[in-house]
């Protein structure tokens, strides 16, 4: 089992929403805020959950304002 990390730049006001949504998946994802003012966050997840995370981010991407994605 491999743990992966994804760094996202989102609208700063949406950090709480992303955290709330990911917490609903019962510890499948761990969100860390790297810079709240810049909206820079990191998501840690098991490689087996990669497709689910991609689906979630695709569904809410416009709402949270994903501006940059770095794997």
LUMDRENDO-389606 format. One record per atom (N, C-alpha, C): residue in three letters; x, y, z. Coordinates in steps of 0.001 Angstrom, whole numbers. Layout:
BEGIN
<resn: ALA | X: X | Y: Y | Z: Z>
...
END
This chain:
BEGIN
<resn: UNK | X: 847 | Y: -1170 | Z: 0>
<resn: UNK | X: 0 | Y: 0 | Z: 0>
<resn: UNK | X: 900 | Y: 1242 | Z: 0>
<resn: UNK | X: 679 | Y: 2111 | Z: -957>
<resn: UNK | X: 1505 | Y: 3294 | Z: -1120>
<resn: UNK | X: 695 | Y: 4551 | Z: -806>
<resn: UNK | X: 1290 | Y: 5453 | Z: -13>
<resn: UNK | X: 654 | Y: 6721 | Z: 304>
<resn: UNK | X: 1145 | Y: 7759 | Z: -700>
<resn: UNK | X: 201 | Y: 8460 | Z: -1303>
<resn: UNK | X: 537 | Y: 9484 | Z: -2285>
<resn: UNK | X: 160 | Y: 10847 | Z: -1721>
<resn: UNK | X: 726 | Y: 11874 | Z: -2328>
<resn: UNK | X: 446 | Y: 13255 | Z: -1908>
<resn: UNK | X: 89 | Y: 14079 | Z: -3145>
<resn: UNK | X: -899 | Y: 14938 | Z: -2969>
<resn: UNK | X: -1327 | Y: 15825 | Z: -4041>
<resn: UNK | X: -1406 | Y: 17231 | Z: -3471>
<resn: UNK | X: -704 | Y: 18167 | Z: -4086>
<resn: UNK | X: -734 | Y: 19547 | Z: -3650>
<resn: UNK | X: -1656 | Y: 20334 | Z: -4570>
<resn: UNK | X: -2579 | Y: 21066 | Z: -3959>
<resn: UNK | X: -3556 | Y: 21848 | Z: -4716>
<resn: UNK | X: -3506 | Y: 23298 | Z: -4287>
<resn: UNK | X: -3792 | Y: 24172 | Z: -5221>
<resn: UNK | X: -3973 | Y: 25580 | Z: -4927>
<resn: UNK | X: -5443 | Y: 25876 | Z: -5201>
<resn: UNK | X: -6192 | Y: 26200 | Z: -4142>
<resn: UNK | X: -7620 | Y: 26451 | Z: -4263>
<resn: UNK | X: -7941 | Y: 27837 | Z: -3701>
<resn: UNK | X: -9189 | Y: 28271 | Z: -3877>
<resn: UNK | X: -9597 | Y: 29541 | Z: -3267>
<resn: UNK | X: -9470 | Y: 29406 | Z: -1756>
<resn: UNK | X: -8784 | Y: 30334 | Z: -1114>
<resn: UNK | X: -8576 | Y: 30239 | Z: 338>
<resn: UNK | X: -9868 | Y: 30071 | Z: 1142>
<resn: UNK | X: -10932 | Y: 30683 | Z: 700>
<resn: UNK | X: -12199 | Y: 30583 | Z: 1431>
<resn: UNK | X: -12840 | Y: 29202 | Z: 1310>
<resn: UNK | X: -12296 | Y: 28352 | Z: 448>
<resn: UNK | X: -12876 | Y: 27024 | Z: 224>
<resn: UNK | X: -12099 | Y: 25904 | Z: 904>
<resn: UNK | X: -11052 | Y: 26231 | Z: 1639>
<resn: UNK | X: -10274 | Y: 25201 | Z: 2332>
<resn: UNK | X: -11182 | Y: 24414 | Z: 3279>
<resn: UNK | X: -12044 | Y: 25125 | Z: 4015>
<resn: UNK | X: -12934 | Y: 24448 | Z: 4961>
<resn: UNK | X: -13878 | Y: 23488 | Z: 4251>
<resn: UNK | X: -14388 | Y: 23872 | Z: 3075>
<resn: UNK | X: -15325 | Y: 23014 | Z: 2346>
<resn: UNK | X: -14638 | Y: 21734 | Z: 1883>
<resn: UNK | X: -13440 | Y: 21864 | Z: 1341>
<resn: UNK | X: -12708 | Y: 20679 | Z: 901>
<resn: UNK | X: -12421 | Y: 19758 | Z: 2080>
<resn: UNK | X: -12019 | Y: 20335 | Z: 3212>
<resn: UNK | X: -11757 | Y: 19532 | Z: 4409>
<resn: UNK | X: -13033 | Y: 18790 | Z: 4839>
<resn: UNK | X: -14148 | Y: 19494 | Z: 4864>
<resn: UNK | X: -15428 | Y: 18914 | Z: 5275>
<resn: UNK | X: -15810 | Y: 17739 | Z: 4373>
<resn: UNK | X: -15666 | Y: 17928 | Z: 3076>
<resn: UNK | X: -16017 | Y: 16876 | Z: 2121>
<resn: UNK | X: -15109 | Y: 15662 | Z: 2295>
<resn: UNK | X: -13807 | Y: 15886 | Z: 2385>
<resn: UNK | X: -12876 | Y: 14755 | Z: 2509>
<resn: UNK | X: -13026 | Y: 14029 | Z: 3840>
<resn: UNK | X: -13351 | Y: 14751 | Z: 4914>
<resn: UNK | X: -13565 | Y: 14094 | Z: 6208>
<resn: UNK | X: -14761 | Y: 13159 | Z: 6168>
<resn: UNK | X: -15699 | Y: 13410 | Z: 5280>
<resn: UNK | X: -16862 | Y: 12546 | Z: 5123>
<resn: UNK | X: -16513 | Y: 11166 | Z: 4585>
<resn: UNK | X: -15305 | Y: 10990 | Z: 4119>
<resn: UNK | X: -14860 | Y: 9702 | Z: 3591>
<resn: UNK | X: -14137 | Y: 8870 | Z: 4649>
<resn: UNK | X: -14331 | Y: 9215 | Z: 5910>
<resn: UNK | X: -13878 | Y: 8414 | Z: 7053>
<resn: UNK | X: -12412 | Y: 7994 | Z: 6976>
<resn: UNK | X: -11528 | Y: 8976 | Z: 7023>
<resn: UNK | X: -10080 | Y: 8756 | Z: 7091>
<resn: UNK | X: -9453 | Y: 8165 | Z: 5824>
<resn: UNK | X: -10128 | Y: 8285 | Z: 4709>
<resn: UNK | X: -9536 | Y: 7826 | Z: 3453>
<resn: UNK | X: -8565 | Y: 8858 | Z: 2892>
<resn: UNK | X: -8761 | Y: 10121 | Z: 3304>
<resn: UNK | X: -7929 | Y: 11219 | Z: 2835>
<resn: UNK | X: -7533 | Y: 12067 | Z: 4040>
<resn: UNK | X: -6326 | Y: 12627 | Z: 3995>
<resn: UNK | X: -5873 | Y: 13539 | Z: 5043>
<resn: UNK | X: -5521 | Y: 14859 | Z: 4364>
<resn: UNK | X: -6204 | Y: 15924 | Z: 4772>
<resn: UNK | X: -5949 | Y: 17238 | Z: 4207>
<resn: UNK | X: -5103 | Y: 18053 | Z: 5172>
<resn: UNK | X: -4027 | Y: 18621 | Z: 4664>
<resn: UNK | X: -3163 | Y: 19499 | Z: 5443>
<resn: UNK | X: -3140 | Y: 20857 | Z: 4753>
<resn: UNK | X: -3371 | Y: 21906 | Z: 5522>
<resn: UNK | X: -3286 | Y: 23258 | Z: 4981>
<resn: UNK | X: -1839 | Y: 23713 | Z: 5071>
<resn: UNK | X: -1239 | Y: 23992 | Z: 3925>
<resn: UNK | X: 149 | Y: 24426 | Z: 3869>
<resn: UNK | X: 260 | Y: 25946 | Z: 4003>
<resn: UNK | X: -680 | Y: 26663 | Z: 3381>
<resn: UNK | X: -717 | Y: 28129 | Z: 3458>
<resn: UNK | X: -2166 | Y: 28564 | Z: 3282>
<resn: UNK | X: -2818 | Y: 28901 | Z: 4388>
<resn: UNK | X: -4242 | Y: 29233 | Z: 4346>
<resn: UNK | X: -4511 | Y: 30471 | Z: 3498>
<resn: UNK | X: -3678 | Y: 31486 | Z: 3623>
<resn: UNK | X: -3894 | Y: 32720 | Z: 2866>
<resn: UNK | X: -3783 | Y: 32504 | Z: 1358>
<resn: UNK | X: -2927 | Y: 31594 | Z: 955>
<resn: UNK | X: -2743 | Y: 31302 | Z: -469>
<resn: UNK | X: -3665 | Y: 30188 | Z: -958>
<resn: UNK | X: -4321 | Y: 29484 | Z: -31>
<resn: UNK | X: -5176 | Y: 28366 | Z: -416>
<resn: UNK | X: -4385 | Y: 27144 | Z: -845>
<resn: UNK | X: -3202 | Y: 26981 | Z: -294>
<resn: UNK | X: -2339 | Y: 25858 | Z: -656>
<resn: UNK | X: -2566 | Y: 24715 | Z: 326>
<resn: UNK | X: -2993 | Y: 23580 | Z: -210>
<resn: UNK | X: -3292 | Y: 22414 | Z: 618>
<resn: UNK | X: -2635 | Y: 21172 | Z: 48>
<resn: UNK | X: -2465 | Y: 20177 | Z: 901>
<resn: UNK | X: -1925 | Y: 18886 | Z: 477>
<resn: UNK | X: -2891 | Y: 17803 | Z: 920>
<resn: UNK | X: -3168 | Y: 16887 | Z: 19>
<resn: UNK | X: -4020 | Y: 15745 | Z: 327>
<resn: UNK | X: -3149 | Y: 14503 | Z: 298>
<resn: UNK | X: -3191 | Y: 13733 | Z: 1388>
<resn: UNK | X: -2512 | Y: 12435 | Z: 1442>
<resn: UNK | X: -3584 | Y: 11357 | Z: 1297>
<resn: UNK | X: -3281 | Y: 10347 | Z: 505>
<resn: UNK | X: -4266 | Y: 9305 | Z: 245>
<resn: UNK | X: -3559 | Y: 8021 | Z: -167>
<resn: UNK | X: -4242 | Y: 6934 | Z: 33>
<resn: UNK | X: -3747 | Y: 5635 | Z: -396>
<resn: UNK | X: -3905 | Y: 5542 | Z: -1910>
<resn: UNK | X: -2931 | Y: 4970 | Z: -2547>
<resn: UNK | X: -2962 | Y: 4845 | Z: -4005>
<resn: UNK | X: -4252 | Y: 4184 | Z: -4494>
<resn: UNK | X: -4808 | Y: 3300 | Z: -3714>
<resn: UNK | X: -6039 | Y: 2608 | Z: -4118>
<resn: UNK | X: -7249 | Y: 3542 | Z: -4157>
<resn: UNK | X: -7128 | Y: 4743 | Z: -3594>
<resn: UNK | X: -8227 | Y: 5722 | Z: -3581>
<resn: UNK | X: -8031 | Y: 6830 | Z: -4612>
<resn: UNK | X: -7070 | Y: 6662 | Z: -5495>
<resn: UNK | X: -6733 | Y: 7709 | Z: -6460>
<resn: UNK | X: -7900 | Y: 8059 | Z: -7387>
<resn: UNK | X: -8604 | Y: 7070 | Z: -7877>
<resn: UNK | X: -9739 | Y: 7326 | Z: -8778>
<resn: UNK | X: -10865 | Y: 8050 | Z: -8052>
<resn: UNK | X: -11122 | Y: 7657 | Z: -6814>
<resn: UNK | X: -12171 | Y: 8306 | Z: -6038>
<resn: UNK | X: -11837 | Y: 9769 | Z: -5793>
<resn: UNK | X: -10580 | Y: 10043 | Z: -5459>
<resn: UNK | X: -10159 | Y: 11423 | Z: -5236>
<resn: UNK | X: -10296 | Y: 12233 | Z: -6521>
<resn: UNK | X: -9888 | Y: 11673 | Z: -7626>
<resn: UNK | X: -10002 | Y: 12375 | Z: -8911>
<resn: UNK | X: -11459 | Y: 12704 | Z: -9218>
<resn: UNK | X: -12347 | Y: 11786 | Z: -8927>
<resn: UNK | X: -13780 | Y: 12013 | Z: -9153>
<resn: UNK | X: -14293 | Y: 13140 | Z: -8268>
<resn: UNK | X: -13916 | Y: 13108 | Z: -6999>
<resn: UNK | X: -14340 | Y: 14161 | Z: -6064>
<resn: UNK | X: -13855 | Y: 15525 | Z: -6545>
<resn: UNK | X: -12579 | Y: 15615 | Z: -6886>
<resn: UNK | X: -12010 | Y: 16898 | Z: -7298>
<resn: UNK | X: -12609 | Y: 17388 | Z: -8613>
<resn: UNK | X: -12937 | Y: 16476 | Z: -9494>
<resn: UNK | X: -13583 | Y: 16865 | Z: -10755>
<resn: UNK | X: -14961 | Y: 17445 | Z: -10478>
<resn: UNK | X: -15696 | Y: 16832 | Z: -9558>
<resn: UNK | X: -17052 | Y: 17280 | Z: -9241>
<resn: UNK | X: -17078 | Y: 18644 | Z: -8554>
<resn: UNK | X: -16122 | Y: 18920 | Z: -7686>
<resn: UNK | X: -16155 | Y: 20172 | Z: -6913>
<resn: UNK | X: -15104 | Y: 21176 | Z: -7353>
<resn: UNK | X: -14339 | Y: 20834 | Z: -8370>
<resn: UNK | X: -13223 | Y: 21673 | Z: -8806>
<resn: UNK | X: -13597 | Y: 23109 | Z: -9101>
<resn: UNK | X: -14682 | Y: 23331 | Z: -9824>
<resn: UNK | X: -15095 | Y: 24696 | Z: -10144>
<resn: UNK | X: -15526 | Y: 25449 | Z: -8896>
<resn: UNK | X: -16220 | Y: 24771 | Z: -8014>
<resn: UNK | X: -16730 | Y: 25413 | Z: -6801>
<resn: UNK | X: -15605 | Y: 25849 | Z: -5859>
<resn: UNK | X: -14581 | Y: 25014 | Z: -5724>
<resn: UNK | X: -13492 | Y: 25371 | Z: -4799>
<resn: UNK | X: -12377 | Y: 26134 | Z: -5500>
<resn: UNK | X: -12471 | Y: 26258 | Z: -6808>
<resn: UNK | X: -11522 | Y: 27076 | Z: -7559>
<resn: UNK | X: -10131 | Y: 26487 | Z: -7651>
<resn: UNK | X: -10038 | Y: 25238 | Z: -8049>
<resn: UNK | X: -8706 | Y: 24641 | Z: -8232>
<resn: UNK | X: -7986 | Y: 25427 | Z: -9325>
<resn: UNK | X: -6851 | Y: 26001 | Z: -8944>
<resn: UNK | X: -6079 | Y: 26813 | Z: -9891>
<resn: UNK | X: -4817 | Y: 26110 | Z: -10346>
<resn: UNK | X: -4340 | Y: 25177 | Z: -9557>
<resn: UNK | X: -3069 | Y: 24541 | Z: -9874>
<resn: UNK | X: -3043 | Y: 23174 | Z: -9208>
<resn: UNK | X: -2621 | Y: 22185 | Z: -9933>
<resn: UNK | X: -2516 | Y: 20844 | Z: -9367>
<resn: UNK | X: -1120 | Y: 20322 | Z: -9644>
<resn: UNK | X: -423 | Y: 19913 | Z: -8584>
<resn: UNK | X: 911 | Y: 19332 | Z: -8718>
<resn: UNK | X: 927 | Y: 17995 | Z: -8011>
<resn: UNK | X: 1236 | Y: 16943 | Z: -8731>
<resn: UNK | X: 1306 | Y: 15616 | Z: -8100>
<resn: UNK | X: 2648 | Y: 15442 | Z: -7446>
END
